[in-house]
Amino acid sequence: MNQPLNAPRLSPEGVAFTVVVDYARRDCLITTQALCKLRAVDGDNPHADIMGIFKTFEAYIHGIARRLAAAGVTGSPLILRPETFASPRTR
């Protein structure tokens, strides 16, 4: 079974995904280190795998990525690092 074109996918650096801002698709990557930082605030499942952490925080991650893209942050892909989540919040 094939994944949809814009489905999140594991990469050697973390999880690659796509967001849409003003009708434009933007490739993004959240690093494994950034996901581990988010995992630290997830009391529900501190042992989740990388894709599990992404799925838990997917709406939050997508929101941050869309705001960065709308603000004109450059890079392809747009990379979300631990410092992107200076003060992570829970779901």
DSSP file (Angstrom, degrees, kcal/mol; ACC not computed):
  #  RESIDUE AA STRUCTURE BP1 BP2  ACC     N-H-->O    O-->H-N    N-H-->O    O-->H-N    TCO  KAPPA ALPHA  PHI   PSI    X-CA   Y-CA   Z-CA
    1    1 A M              0   0    0      0, 0.0     2,-0.2     0, 0.0     0, 0.0   0.000 360.0 360.0 360.0 126.2    0.0    0.0    0.0
    2    2 A N        -     0   0    0      1,-0.1     3,-0.1     0, 0.0     0, 0.0  -0.531 360.0-122.7 -82.5 145.4    1.5    3.3   -1.1
    3    3 A Q        -     0   0    0     -2,-0.2    -1,-0.1     1,-0.1     6,-0.0  -0.553  36.9 -95.8 -79.9 150.7    1.6    6.3    1.3
    4    4 A P    >   -     0   0    0      0, 0.0     3,-1.9     0, 0.0    -1,-0.1  -0.310  40.2-107.2 -59.7 153.6   -0.1    9.6    0.1
    5    5 A L  T 3  S+     0   0    0      1,-0.3    -2,-0.1    -3,-0.1     0, 0.0   0.845 118.2  40.7 -53.8 -40.0    2.4   12.0   -1.5
    6    6 A N  T 3  S+     0   0    0     11,-0.0    12,-0.6     2,-0.0    -1,-0.3   0.169  84.3 127.3-100.5  19.4    2.4   14.4    1.5
    7    7 A A  S <  S-     0   0    0     -3,-1.9     9,-0.1    10,-0.1    -4,-0.1  -0.488  70.6-100.2 -71.7 144.0    2.4   11.7    4.2
    8    8 A P        -     0   0    0      0, 0.0     2,-0.4     0, 0.0     9,-0.2  -0.351  45.5-168.3 -62.8 146.7    5.2   12.2    6.8
    9    9 A R  E     -A   16   0A   0      7,-2.5     7,-3.0    -3,-0.1     2,-0.1  -0.998  23.1-109.7-141.8 143.5    8.1    9.9    6.2
   10   10 A L  E     +A   15   0A   0     -2,-0.4     5,-0.2     5,-0.2     7,-0.0  -0.419  36.4 180.0 -68.0 143.2   11.2    8.9    8.2
   11   11 A S  E >   -A   14   0A   0      3,-2.9     3,-0.6    -2,-0.1    18,-0.0  -0.884  45.4 -99.6-133.6 168.3   14.5   10.2    7.0
   12   12 A P  T 3  S+     0   0    0      0, 0.0    20,-0.1     0, 0.0     3,-0.1   0.784 124.5  44.2 -59.6 -25.1   18.0    9.7    8.4
   13   13 A E  T 3  S-     0   0    0      1,-0.1    19,-2.4    18,-0.1    20,-0.3   0.645 128.8 -75.5 -94.1 -17.0   17.8   13.1   10.1
   14   14 A G  E <  S-AB  11  31A   0     -3,-0.6    -3,-2.9    17,-0.3     2,-0.5  -0.868  80.6 -21.2 161.4-127.2   14.2   12.8   11.5
   15   15 A V  E     -AB  10  30A   0     15,-2.4    15,-2.5    -2,-0.3     2,-0.3  -0.986  50.5-152.9-125.5 125.2   10.8   13.1    9.9
   16   16 A A  E     +AB   9  29A   0     -7,-3.0    -7,-2.5    -2,-0.5     2,-0.3  -0.747  26.8 156.4 -93.3 142.1   10.1   14.8    6.6
   17   17 A F  E     - B   0  28A   0     11,-2.2    11,-3.1    -2,-0.3     2,-0.4  -0.940  32.0-122.5-155.3 173.1    6.7   16.3    5.9
   18   18 A T  E     - B   0  27A   0    -12,-0.6     2,-0.3    -2,-0.3     9,-0.2  -0.969  17.8-172.3-127.9 139.8    5.0   18.9    3.8
   19   19 A V  E     - B   0  26A   0      7,-2.2     7,-3.0    -2,-0.4     2,-0.5  -0.887  18.3-134.4-122.8 161.4    2.9   21.9    4.8
   20   20 A V  E     + B   0  25A   0     -2,-0.3     2,-0.4     5,-0.2     5,-0.2  -0.974  22.6 176.9-118.5 126.7    0.8   24.2    2.6
   21   21 A V  E >  S- B   0  24A   0      3,-2.7     3,-1.8    -2,-0.5    -2,-0.0  -0.991  74.2 -13.6-130.5 122.5    1.0   28.0    3.1
   22   22 A D  T 3  S-     0   0    0     -2,-0.4    -1,-0.1     1,-0.3     3,-0.1   0.910 128.9 -54.6  50.6  47.2   -0.8   30.4    0.8
   23   23 A Y  T 3  S+     0   0    0      1,-0.2     2,-0.5    -3,-0.0    -1,-0.3   0.510 115.3 116.8  67.9   8.0   -1.4   27.5   -1.7
   24   24 A A  E <   -B   21   0A   0     -3,-1.8    -3,-2.7     2,-0.0     2,-0.3  -0.907  62.8-131.7-108.8 133.3    2.3   26.7   -1.9
   25   25 A R  E     -B   20   0A   0     -2,-0.5     2,-0.4    -5,-0.2    -5,-0.2  -0.606  21.6-165.6 -79.6 139.9    3.7   23.4   -0.7
   26   26 A R  E     -B   19   0A   0     -7,-3.0    -7,-2.2    -2,-0.3     2,-0.3  -0.976  14.0-138.3-131.9 119.6    6.7   23.6    1.5
   27   27 A D  E     -B   18   0A   0     -2,-0.4    51,-2.6    -9,-0.2     2,-0.3  -0.568  30.2-178.1 -74.7 137.3    8.9   20.6    2.3
   28   28 A C  E     -Bc  17  78A   0    -11,-3.1   -11,-2.2    49,-0.3     2,-0.3  -0.893  18.6-160.0-134.9 161.2    9.9   20.5    6.0
   29   29 A L  E     -Bc  16  79A   0     49,-2.5    51,-3.3    -2,-0.3     2,-0.5  -0.969   4.3-159.9-144.0 127.7   12.1   18.3    8.2
   30   30 A I  E     -Bc  15  80A   0    -15,-2.5   -15,-2.4    -2,-0.3    51,-0.2  -0.946  29.4-126.1-105.2 127.1   11.9   18.0   12.0
   31   31 A T  E  >  -B   14   0A   0     49,-2.4     4,-2.2    -2,-0.5   -17,-0.3  -0.253  14.5-117.7 -72.0 157.1   15.1   16.6   13.4
   32   32 A T  H  > S+     0   0    0    -19,-2.4     4,-2.3     1,-0.2     5,-0.2   0.883 117.0  55.7 -57.9 -39.2   15.3   13.6   15.6
   33   33 A Q  H  > S+     0   0    0    -20,-0.3     4,-1.8     1,-0.2    -1,-0.2   0.894 106.8  49.1 -62.9 -40.3   16.8   15.9   18.3
   34   34 A A  H  > S+     0   0    0     46,-0.3     4,-2.0     2,-0.2    -1,-0.2   0.901 110.7  50.5 -65.9 -40.2   13.8   18.2   18.1
   35   35 A L  H  X S+     0   0    0     -4,-2.2     4,-2.5     1,-0.2    -2,-0.2   0.890 108.2  52.7 -64.5 -38.3   11.4   15.3   18.4
   36   36 A C  H  X S+     0   0    0     -4,-2.3     4,-1.4     2,-0.2    -1,-0.2   0.869 106.4  53.8 -64.4 -35.5   13.3   14.0   21.4
   37   37 A K  H  < S+     0   0    0     -4,-1.8     4,-0.4     1,-0.2    -1,-0.2   0.914 110.5  46.1 -64.0 -41.5   12.9   17.5   23.0
   38   38 A L  H >< S+     0   0    0     -4,-2.0     3,-1.5     1,-0.2     4,-0.4   0.883 106.4  59.4 -66.8 -37.4    9.1   17.2   22.4
   39   39 A R  H >< S+     0   0    0     -4,-2.5     3,-1.6     1,-0.3    -1,-0.2   0.846  93.8  66.8 -58.9 -33.0    9.1   13.7   23.8
   40   40 A A  T 3< S+     0   0    0     -4,-1.4    -1,-0.3     1,-0.3    -2,-0.2   0.759 103.4  44.6 -61.8 -24.3   10.4   15.1   27.1
   41   41 A V  T <  S+     0   0    0     -3,-1.5     2,-1.1    -4,-0.4    -1,-0.3   0.422  91.1  94.2 -98.7   1.2    7.1   16.9   27.6
   42   42 A D    X   +     0   0    0     -3,-1.6     3,-0.6    -4,-0.4    -1,-0.1  -0.741  45.0 173.2 -96.5  90.9    5.0   14.0   26.6
   43   43 A G  T 3   +     0   0    0     -2,-1.1    -1,-0.2     1,-0.2    -4,-0.0   0.669  69.3  71.5 -69.8 -16.7    4.1   12.3   29.9
   44   44 A D  T 3  S+     0   0    0      1,-0.2    -1,-0.2    -3,-0.1    -2,-0.1   0.884 119.1   3.5 -68.5 -39.0    1.7    9.9   28.2
   45   45 A N    X   +     0   0    0     -3,-0.6     3,-1.5    -6,-0.1    -1,-0.2  -0.582  60.6 172.1-151.1  80.0    4.4    7.8   26.4
   46   46 A P  T 3  S+     0   0    0      0, 0.0    -1,-0.1     0, 0.0    -3,-0.1   0.599  82.9  55.8 -69.1  -8.7    8.0    8.7   27.1
   47   47 A H  T 3  S+     0   0    0      2,-0.0    -8,-0.0    -8,-0.0    -2,-0.0   0.173  76.5 136.0-107.8  17.0    9.2    5.6   25.2
   48   48 A A    <   -     0   0    0     -3,-1.5    -9,-0.0    -9,-0.1     2,-0.0  -0.278  55.8-115.2 -64.2 149.2    7.4    6.4   21.9
   49   49 A D     >  -     0   0    0      1,-0.1     4,-2.5     4,-0.0     5,-0.2  -0.259  36.4 -92.7 -77.2 174.2    9.4    5.9   18.7
   50   50 A I  H  > S+     0   0    0      1,-0.2     4,-2.3     2,-0.2     5,-0.1   0.905 127.0  44.5 -58.3 -47.0   10.3    8.9   16.4
   51   51 A M  H  > S+     0   0    0      1,-0.2     4,-2.7     2,-0.2    -1,-0.2   0.866 111.8  54.7 -68.0 -34.0    7.2    8.6   14.2
   52   52 A G  H  > S+     0   0    0      2,-0.2     4,-2.2     1,-0.2    -2,-0.2   0.901 108.5  48.0 -63.6 -40.7    5.0    8.1   17.3
   53   53 A I  H  X S+     0   0    0     -4,-2.5     4,-2.0     2,-0.2    -2,-0.2   0.929 111.4  50.9 -64.2 -44.6    6.3   11.3   18.7
   54   54 A F  H  < S+     0   0    0     -4,-2.3     4,-0.4     1,-0.2    -2,-0.2   0.940 110.8  48.2 -57.6 -47.5    5.7   13.1   15.4
   55   55 A K  H >< S+     0   0    0     -4,-2.7     3,-0.7     1,-0.2     4,-0.3   0.884 109.5  53.4 -61.8 -39.0    2.1   11.8   15.3
   56   56 A T  H 3< S+     0   0    0     -4,-2.2    -1,-0.2     1,-0.2    -2,-0.2   0.894 123.1  27.7 -61.8 -40.4    1.5   12.9   18.9
   57   57 A F  T 3X S+     0   0    0     -4,-2.0     4,-3.0     1,-0.2     5,-0.3   0.164  85.8 119.6-107.3  16.1    2.6   16.4   18.2
   58   58 A E  H <> S+     0   0    0     -3,-0.7     4,-2.9    -4,-0.4     5,-0.2   0.879  75.5  47.3 -55.2 -47.0    1.8   16.6   14.5
   59   59 A A  H  > S+     0   0    0     -4,-0.3     4,-2.2     1,-0.2    -1,-0.2   0.916 115.4  46.7 -62.6 -42.2   -0.7   19.5   14.7
   60   60 A Y  H  > S+     0   0    0      2,-0.2     4,-2.2     1,-0.2    -2,-0.2   0.924 114.0  47.6 -63.9 -46.2    1.7   21.5   16.9
   61   61 A I  H  X S+     0   0    0     -4,-3.0     4,-2.5    -7,-0.2    -2,-0.2   0.921 112.4  49.2 -62.7 -45.7    4.7   20.8   14.5
   62   62 A H  H  X S+     0   0    0     -4,-2.9     4,-2.8    -5,-0.3    -1,-0.2   0.900 109.6  52.6 -61.5 -41.0    2.6   21.6   11.4
   63   63 A G  H  X S+     0   0    0     -4,-2.2     4,-2.2    -5,-0.2    -1,-0.2   0.921 110.6  46.5 -61.2 -44.7    1.5   24.9   13.0
   64   64 A I  H  X S+     0   0    0     -4,-2.2     4,-2.5     2,-0.2    -2,-0.2   0.934 113.2  49.7 -62.3 -46.0    5.1   25.9   13.8
   65   65 A A  H  X S+     0   0    0     -4,-2.5     4,-2.5     1,-0.2    -2,-0.2   0.905 110.7  49.4 -61.6 -42.5    6.2   25.0   10.3
   66   66 A R  H  X S+     0   0    0     -4,-2.8     4,-2.6     2,-0.2    -1,-0.2   0.907 111.2  49.5 -64.4 -40.6    3.4   27.0    8.7
   67   67 A R  H  X S+     0   0    0     -4,-2.2     4,-1.7    -5,-0.2    -2,-0.2   0.910 112.1  48.1 -65.0 -40.9    4.2   30.1   10.8
   68   68 A L  H  <>S+     0   0    0     -4,-2.5     5,-2.3     2,-0.2     4,-0.3   0.923 113.2  47.5 -64.5 -43.5    7.9   29.9    9.9
   69   69 A A  H ><5S+     0   0    0     -4,-2.5     3,-1.4     1,-0.2    -2,-0.2   0.917 111.6  50.0 -63.8 -43.3    7.1   29.5    6.2
   70   70 A A  H 3<5S+     0   0    0     -4,-2.6    -1,-0.2     1,-0.3    -2,-0.2   0.811 105.9  57.5 -64.8 -29.4    4.6   32.4    6.3
   71   71 A A  T 3<5S-     0   0    0     -4,-1.7    -1,-0.3    -5,-0.2    -2,-0.2   0.515 121.4-108.6 -79.5  -4.3    7.3   34.5    8.0
   72   72 A G  T < 5 +     0   0    0     -3,-1.4     2,-0.2    -4,-0.3    -3,-0.2   0.660  55.0 168.1  88.9  16.4    9.6   33.9    5.1
   73   73 A V      < -     0   0    0     -5,-2.3    -1,-0.3     1,-0.1     2,-0.1  -0.477  27.3-141.1 -63.9 129.9   12.1   31.6    6.8
   74   74 A T        +     0   0    0     -2,-0.2     2,-0.1     2,-0.0    -1,-0.1  -0.344  46.8  93.4 -92.9 172.4   14.2   30.2    4.0
   75   75 A G        -     0   0    0      3,-0.1     3,-0.1    -2,-0.1    -2,-0.0  -0.078  63.1-102.3 120.1 142.2   15.7   26.7    3.3
   76   76 A S  S    S+     0   0    0      1,-0.4     2,-0.2    -2,-0.1   -48,-0.1  -0.883 114.8  24.8-138.8 106.4   14.6   23.7    1.5
   77   77 A P  S    S-     0   0    0      0, 0.0     2,-0.6     0, 0.0    -1,-0.4   0.515  99.4-128.5 -78.2 163.6   13.6   21.7    3.3
   78   78 A L  E     -c   28   0A   0    -51,-2.6   -49,-2.5    -2,-0.2     2,-0.5  -0.696  31.2-145.1 -72.8 119.6   12.6   24.1    6.1
   79   79 A I  E     -c   29   0A   0     -2,-0.6     2,-0.6   -51,-0.2   -49,-0.2  -0.803  12.6-158.2-102.6 127.9   14.3   22.5    9.1
   80   80 A L  E     -c   30   0A   0    -51,-3.3   -49,-2.4    -2,-0.5   -46,-0.3  -0.909  20.7-179.1-101.8 115.9   12.9   22.4   12.6
   81   81 A R    >>  -     0   0    0     -2,-0.6     3,-1.6   -51,-0.2     4,-0.6  -0.534  45.3 -91.0-108.0 173.6   15.6   22.0   15.2
   82   82 A P  G >4 S+     0   0    0      0, 0.0     3,-1.5     0, 0.0    -1,-0.0   0.879 125.5  57.7 -54.8 -39.1   15.4   21.7   19.0
   83   83 A E  G >4 S+     0   0    0      1,-0.3     3,-0.7     2,-0.1     4,-0.1   0.694  91.5  70.9 -68.5 -16.2   15.9   25.5   19.4
   84   84 A T  G <4 S+     0   0    0     -3,-1.6     2,-0.5     1,-0.3    -1,-0.3   0.816 100.0  49.2 -62.6 -29.3   12.8   26.0   17.2
   85   85 A F  G << S+     0   0    0     -3,-1.5    -1,-0.3    -4,-0.6    -2,-0.1  -0.496  70.9 159.0-109.3  59.0   10.9   24.7   20.2
   86   86 A A  S <  S+     0   0    0     -3,-0.7    -1,-0.2    -2,-0.5    -2,-0.1   0.854  80.9  18.6 -54.3 -40.7   12.5   26.9   22.8
   87   87 A S  S    S-     0   0    0     -3,-0.2    -1,-0.3    -4,-0.1    -4,-0.0  -0.673  88.3-158.5-131.7  80.0    9.6   26.5   25.2
   88   88 A P        -     0   0    0      0, 0.0     2,-0.3     0, 0.0    -3,-0.0  -0.193   6.0-154.0 -60.6 148.6    7.7   23.3   24.2
   89   89 A R        -     0   0    0      1,-0.0   -48,-0.1     2,-0.0     2,-0.1  -0.833  17.3-109.2-119.0 160.3    4.1   23.0   25.3
   90   90 A T              0   0    0     -2,-0.3   -48,-0.1     1,-0.1    -1,-0.0  -0.372 360.0 360.0 -82.0 168.7    2.1   20.0   25.8
   91   91 A R              0   0    0     -2,-0.1    -1,-0.1   -32,-0.0   -49,-0.0   0.499 360.0 360.0 -58.9 360.0   -0.8   19.0   23.5
